[in-house]
Amino acid sequence: MEPLHELGVLQAAAAIRRREISSVELLEALLARIEATEPRVQAWETLDAEGARAQARRCDEAARRGDAGPLNGVPVGIKDIYHVAGLPTTAGWRAVFSTTPAEDAASVARLRAAGAVILGKTVTTPFAMVDPPRTRNPWHPDRTPGGSSSGSAAAVAARQVPAALGTQTAGSILRPAGYCGVVGLKPTFGRISRRGILPVAWSLDHVGPIARSVADVAALLAVLAGHDPADPGSRDRPLDDYQAAVIAPPPPRLGLVQDVLERAEPPVRAHVEQVAARFEQAGAEVRVVPLPEPFERLLAAQQVIMWSEAAAVHARLHAQHAAAYPPRLRATIEVGLVLPAAAYLRAQRLRRRLRLGLQPLFSQLDCLLTPTASNVAPEPSTTGDARFQAIWSLLGVPTLSLPSGLSAERLPFSIQLVAAPWREATLLAAARWCEQQLAPLPAPL
């Protein structure tokens, strides 16, 4: 068997279920990996080693009884805007904000019910916005891991944990996943409950998993997805068999979005064109398609909505602690506070029209194909370019970032796949097929 820290979600769960390894053994291997790599990566805000050990012992007892859940014994990291019972939630701004909840967020509770071991809280940018965190990209310490799910993506890439939870309001699951060379999934808005998660912007916030394979994020979605009446944004829609979707998927019909591709840096654009040609040679249908509306209009609508809603979320805390706010978050809040209501309402009306404009594209295609980001991971004074992910967060459609190669600087390239609302099974099937055509990335450390 390969080193325990290299095991993915499904590999680890199967090995524990067959009692080839114990959850305690896996956990100790990951804790040793964290000890060896954390000084460079800095992915963890709160590591709950003793709590995780107690959970792992219970999981091993469940495995002995033969009543283990689908994720039994698998450690998972949780972004530090989720509530985890008994652990502090600091939202990346510990000096001003910290609370210790008594209850788990709904998604954390689902993971526990499936047998997952909560290893701790991963670093987020302050309040999951744009000011850079201390976390570094495992591929290169002088590059950003992206944000705001910085610690989640970096920890998974560094083999500190097989999976972690993130959130996305603009590009905060897919961009870190892309920059760190792992798989990030943002389901349809409302597919996973946001109860127990600190908000950024109510009508844009999504919950999703980060792991190292498409099959692993499918397994996580199978646990996380479902209606929650206590979350006003949750939707009661039928669930598909996400794990069955990634078994022997057929070649997909892909739409290469020219309006996005032409905004990528030349090395990224050339790489994605080569990947699209490889897919076509392997049997996929690939056609060049336009966006239904100008790219800048999509982006402007997303920004107006995010700034306005974030300002409403932060109005009281900002009034008390404005001088202490990180500079980019403070600027975002202060712009949002002066935006007129008419601008927000126009952006929401435009959003509805844009969603309708996508329908003809998805009637002919399984997924749209774009670069995940305009360039590979930049230097760490920024979290990178969120534009390519933000337009799909605006529309609430499911998206996935898939590692697709390495640049000349040995930094990950990645592609983004986009599907119609509620068609996560279609997205996962297409992503799994694409994954099979691409060489897996080595470990960065």
C-alpha positions in Angstrom: 0.0 0.0 0.0 1.2 3.5 -0.8 2.0 5.9 2.2 -1.1 6.5 4.2 -1.0 10.2 3.7 -1.3 9.6 0.0 -4.7 7.8 0.3 -7.7 9.6 -1.1 -11.2 9.6 0.5 -12.5 6.5 -1.2 -9.2 4.6 -0.8 -9.0 5.4 2.9 -12.6 4.6 3.6 -12.3 1.2 1.8 -9.1 0.3 3.6 -10.6 1.1 7.0 -13.8 -0.7 6.2 -11.8 -3.9 5.2 -9.7 -3.3 8.4 -6.5 -3.2 6.3 -5.6 -0.1 8.2 -7.3 1.7 11.2 -8.6 5.2 11.3 -6.2 5.9 14.2 -3.2 4.8 12.0 -4.4 7.0 9.2 -4.9 9.9 11.5 -1.4 9.6 13.1 0.2 9.4 9.6 -1.6 12.6 8.6 -0.6 14.3 11.9 3.0 13.4 11.2 2.6 14.8 7.6 1.3 18.0 9.0 4.1 18.3 11.5 6.6 17.9 8.6 5.0 20.2 6.1 3.0 22.8 8.1 5.9 25.2 8.7 6.1 25.7 4.9 2.3 25.5 4.1 0.6 27.1 7.1 -2.8 25.6 6.2 -4.3 25.1 9.7 -6.0 27.7 12.0 -7.0 25.2 14.7 -5.8 21.6 14.7 -7.9 19.3 17.0 -5.5 16.4 17.3 -7.0 15.0 20.5 -10.6 15.4 19.4 -9.8 13.7 16.1 -8.0 10.8 17.9 -11.2 10.2 20.0 -13.3 10.3 16.9 -10.9 7.9 15.1 -11.1 5.4 17.9 -14.9 5.5 17.7 -14.7 4.9 13.9 -12.5 1.9 14.4 -15.0 0.4 16.8 -17.7 1.0 14.2 -15.6 -0.8 11.6 -15.2 -3.7 13.9 -19.0 -3.8 14.4 -19.6 -3.6 10.7 -21.9 -0.6 10.9 -19.5 2.1 9.5 -20.8 5.0 7.4 -19.6 5.8 3.9 -16.8 8.1 5.1 -16.0 6.1 8.3 -12.6 7.1 9.7 -11.6 9.6 6.9 -10.2 12.8 8.3 -11.5 16.1 6.8 -10.5 19.7 7.2 -13.1 22.4 7.7 -12.7 26.0 6.5 -12.7 28.4 9.4 -16.0 30.1 8.6 -17.9 26.9 9.4 -19.1 26.2 12.9 -17.6 23.1 14.5 -18.9 22.3 18.0 -16.3 23.1 20.6 -13.8 24.6 18.2 -13.4 28.4 17.7 -14.6 30.0 14.6 -12.3 33.0 13.9 -13.0 33.7 10.2 -9.4 34.5 9.6 -9.5 37.5 11.9 -8.8 36.1 15.3 -7.7 39.5 16.8 -11.2 40.9 16.5 -13.6 38.0 16.0 -13.9 34.6 17.7 -16.8 32.5 18.8 -17.0 28.9 20.0 -20.2 27.3 18.9 -22.1 24.5 20.6 -23.4 23.0 17.4 -21.9 21.9 14.1 -22.8 23.5 10.8 -25.3 21.4 8.9 -22.6 20.2 6.4 -20.2 19.3 9.3 -23.0 17.4 11.0 -23.6 15.4 7.7 -19.9 14.5 7.5 -19.9 13.3 11.1 -23.0 11.2 10.5 -21.2 9.6 7.6 -18.3 8.7 9.9 -15.8 11.4 8.9 -13.2 12.6 11.4 -13.0 16.4 11.8 -9.3 17.1 12.0 -9.6 20.8 12.5 -10.2 24.3 11.0 -8.3 25.4 7.9 -7.1 28.9 7.3 -9.4 31.3 5.4 -8.8 34.8 4.2 -10.4 37.4 6.6 -14.2 36.8 6.5 -13.6 34.8 3.3 -12.9 37.9 1.3 -9.9 39.1 -0.7 -7.1 40.0 1.8 -4.3 37.4 1.5 -3.8 34.8 4.2 -0.6 33.5 5.7 -1.0 30.1 3.9 1.4 29.4 1.1 1.0 27.3 -2.1 2.5 23.8 -1.6 4.0 23.9 -5.1 6.0 27.1 -4.4 6.2 29.1 -1.1 6.4 32.4 -3.1 3.0 31.8 -4.7 -0.5 32.2 -3.4 -2.7 29.2 -2.8 -5.6 31.4 -3.8 -8.5 32.4 -1.6 -10.6 32.3 0.3 -10.5 28.5 0.9 -6.8 28.8 1.1 -6.0 26.4 3.8 -8.5 23.8 2.6 -6.9 23.6 -0.9 -3.3 23.8 0.4 -3.9 21.1 3.0 -5.4 18.7 0.5 -2.6 19.4 -2.0 0.1 18.9 0.6 -1.3 15.5 1.6 -2.1 16.8 5.1 -5.7 15.6 4.7 -7.6 13.8 1.9 -10.5 16.3 1.7 -11.7 19.6 3.1 -14.7 21.9 2.9 -14.6 25.3 1.2 -17.1 28.0 0.3 -17.4 30.1 -2.8 -19.0 33.5 -3.3 -16.9 34.6 -6.3 -14.1 32.0 -6.9 -13.1 30.7 -3.5 -13.4 27.0 -4.0 -12.3 26.6 -7.6 -9.4 29.1 -7.7 -7.6 27.7 -4.7 -8.2 24.2 -6.1 -6.8 25.2 -9.4 -3.8 27.0 -8.1 -3.0 24.0 -5.8 -3.6 21.3 -8.3 -6.5 19.5 -6.7 -10.2 19.1 -7.5 -12.8 21.6 -6.3 -16.5 21.3 -6.7 -19.1 24.1 -6.4 -22.5 22.6 -6.7 -25.7 24.4 -7.7 -26.7 27.3 -5.4 -28.9 25.7 -2.7 -27.7 22.1 -3.2 -25.8 22.0 0.1 -27.0 23.7 3.3 -25.2 26.8 4.5 -26.6 26.7 8.0 -23.9 27.3 10.5 -21.6 29.1 8.1 -20.7 32.8 8.4 -22.1 34.5 5.4 -20.3 36.7 2.8 -23.2 37.4 0.5 -26.5 35.6 1.0 -27.5 35.1 -2.6 -24.0 34.1 -3.8 -22.6 31.8 -1.1 -22.0 28.2 -2.1 -20.7 25.2 -0.1 -18.5 22.6 -1.7 -15.7 20.0 -1.2 -12.1 19.9 -2.2 -10.3 16.6 -2.7 -7.7 15.0 -5.1 -10.0 13.2 -7.5 -13.4 13.5 -9.2 -14.6 10.3 -7.6 -13.7 11.7 -4.1 -15.7 14.9 -4.6 -18.6 12.8 -5.9 -18.5 10.7 -2.7 -18.4 13.9 -0.6 -21.3 15.5 -2.5 -23.4 12.3 -2.0 -23.0 12.9 1.8 -23.4 16.7 1.8 -26.2 17.3 -0.7 -29.8 17.6 0.5 -32.6 20.0 1.4 -32.4 21.8 4.7 -35.6 23.7 5.7 -33.6 25.7 8.2 -31.5 27.3 5.4 -33.6 29.8 3.4 -31.3 29.4 0.4 -31.6 25.6 0.4 -33.7 24.0 -2.4 -35.7 20.8 -2.3 -34.6 19.2 -5.5 -34.1 15.5 -6.4 -30.7 14.1 -5.8 -28.9 11.9 -8.3 -26.5 9.0 -7.7 -23.3 11.1 -7.9 -21.0 8.1 -7.4 -22.6 6.1 -10.1 -22.2 9.0 -12.5 -18.4 8.7 -12.4 -18.3 5.0 -13.3 -17.5 4.5 -17.0 -18.7 7.9 -18.2 -19.1 8.4 -21.9 -17.2 11.1 -23.9 -18.9 14.5 -23.1 -20.2 17.3 -25.4 -18.1 20.3 -24.4 -18.4 24.0 -25.3 -15.1 25.9 -25.3 -16.1 29.4 -24.2 -14.1 31.7 -26.4 -15.0 34.9 -24.5 -13.3 33.5 -21.4 -10.4 31.8 -23.1 -9.3 35.0 -24.9 -8.9 36.7 -21.5 -6.4 34.1 -20.2 -2.7 34.7 -20.2 -1.0 33.2 -23.3 0.5 30.1 -21.6 -2.9 29.3 -20.0 -4.8 29.9 -23.3 -2.3 27.6 -25.2 -2.6 24.9 -22.6 -6.4 24.8 -22.5 -6.5 24.8 -26.3 -4.1 21.8 -26.3 -6.3 20.0 -23.6 -9.4 20.6 -25.7 -7.7 19.2 -28.7 -6.7 16.1 -26.7 -10.3 15.6 -25.5 -11.6 15.9 -29.1 -9.0 13.3 -30.3 -10.2 11.0 -27.5 -13.8 11.1 -28.6 -15.4 14.2 -27.0 -17.4 16.6 -29.0 -15.8 20.1 -28.6 -17.2 23.2 -30.2 -16.3 26.9 -29.6 -19.3 28.8 -28.1 -19.9 32.4 -26.9 -21.3 33.6 -23.6 -24.9 34.7 -23.9 -24.0 38.2 -22.6 -20.7 40.2 -22.6 -18.2 39.0 -20.0 -17.9 42.4 -18.4 -21.7 42.6 -17.8 -21.7 39.2 -16.0 -18.8 40.3 -13.8 -20.2 43.7 -13.0 -23.5 42.1 -11.9 -21.7 39.7 -9.6 -19.6 42.4 -8.0 -22.5 44.8 -7.4 -24.5 42.0 -5.7 -21.5 40.7 -3.6 -20.4 44.2 -2.5 -23.9 45.2 -1.5 -24.7 42.0 0.4 -21.3 41.9 2.1 -21.8 45.5 3.2 -25.1 44.5 4.8 -23.5 41.5 6.5 -20.7 43.6 8.0 -22.5 46.9 8.6 -22.6 46.6 12.4 -19.1 45.1 12.9 -17.6 47.6 10.4 -19.2 50.5 12.4 -17.4 49.3 15.5 -14.1 48.2 14.1 -13.6 49.9 10.7 -10.0 50.9 11.4 -9.1 47.3 12.3 -10.5 45.8 9.1 -8.1 44.4 6.6 -7.6 47.0 3.8 -9.3 45.2 0.8 -12.2 43.9 2.9 -12.7 47.4 4.3 -12.7 48.9 0.8 -15.2 46.3 -0.4 -17.6 47.0 2.6 -17.3 50.8 2.2 -18.1 50.6 -1.5 -21.0 48.4 -0.8 -22.4 50.8 1.8 -22.7 53.6 -0.7 -24.0 51.6 -3.7 -27.6 52.7 -4.4 -30.4 50.1 -4.0 -31.3 50.7 -7.6 -27.9 49.3 -8.8 -28.4 46.2 -6.7 -31.9 45.6 -8.1 -30.7 46.1 -11.6 -27.9 43.6 -11.0 -30.5 41.0 -9.7 -32.7 41.6 -12.7 -29.8 41.1 -15.1 -28.8 38.0 -13.2 -32.2 36.4 -14.0 -31.9 37.3 -17.6 -28.4 35.8 -17.8 -29.6 32.5 -16.4 -32.2 32.3 -19.1 -29.7 33.0 -21.7 -27.6 30.0 -20.7 -30.5 27.5 -21.4 -29.9 27.2 -25.2 -26.3 26.4 -24.6 -27.0 23.6 -22.2 -29.6 22.1 -24.4 -26.8 21.2 -26.9 -23.9 20.6 -24.5 -23.1 18.6 -21.4 -20.6 21.2 -20.0 -18.9 24.4 -20.8 -15.1 24.4 -20.7 -12.8 27.3 -19.7 -9.6 27.8 -17.8 -10.2 27.9 -14.1 -8.2 31.1 -13.8 -6.5 33.5 -16.2 -3.0 32.5 -15.0 -1.2 30.0 -12.7 -0.8 31.0 -9.1 0.7 34.5 -8.7 2.7 36.0 -5.9 1.3 35.9 -2.4 0.3 39.6 -2.0 -2.9 38.6 -3.9 -5.3 35.7 -3.9 -5.4 35.8 -7.7 -7.9 36.5 -10.4 -11.5 35.5 -9.5 -13.2 36.6 -12.7 -13.4 33.3 -14.5 -15.1 31.6 -11.5 -17.2 34.6 -10.4 -19.4 34.7 -13.4 -20.6 31.2 -12.7 -21.1 31.9 -9.0 -23.4 34.7 -10.1 -25.5 32.3 -12.1 -25.5 29.6 -9.4 -24.6 26.8 -11.8 -22.5 23.8 -10.8 -18.8 24.1 -11.6 -15.7 22.0 -11.1 -11.9 22.7 -11.3 -9.8 19.9 -12.5 -5.9 19.9 -12.6 -4.7 19.5 -16.2 -0.9 19.8 -16.2 2.1 21.7 -15.0 3.5 25.0 -16.3 7.2 25.6 -17.2 7.5 26.9 -13.7 6.1 23.6 -12.3 2.9 25.3 -11.2 -0.5 23.6 -11.8 -2.7 24.4 -14.8 -6.4 23.6 -14.4 -9.6 23.6 -16.4 -13.1 24.6 -15.3 -16.2 22.6 -16.3 -19.6 24.2 -16.0 -23.0 22.4 -16.2 -26.7 23.4 -16.1 -28.4 24.0 -12.8 -29.0 20.8 -10.7 -27.0 18.7 -13.2 -24.1 17.8 -10.9 -24.2 14.2 -12.1 -23.6 15.4 -15.7 -20.8 17.6 -14.5 -19.1 14.9 -12.5 -19.4 12.4 -15.3 -17.8 14.8 -17.8 -15.1 15.7 -15.3 -14.3 12.0 -14.6 -14.0 11.4 -18.3 -11.7 14.4 -18.7 -9.7 13.3 -15.7 -9.1 9.9 -17.4 -7.5 11.7 -20.4 -5.1 13.7 -18.3 -1.9 12.6 -16.5 -2.2 12.8 -12.7 -0.1 15.5 -11.0 2.7 14.4 -8.7 2.6 15.5 -5.0 4.0 19.0 -4.7 6.1 18.3 -1.6 
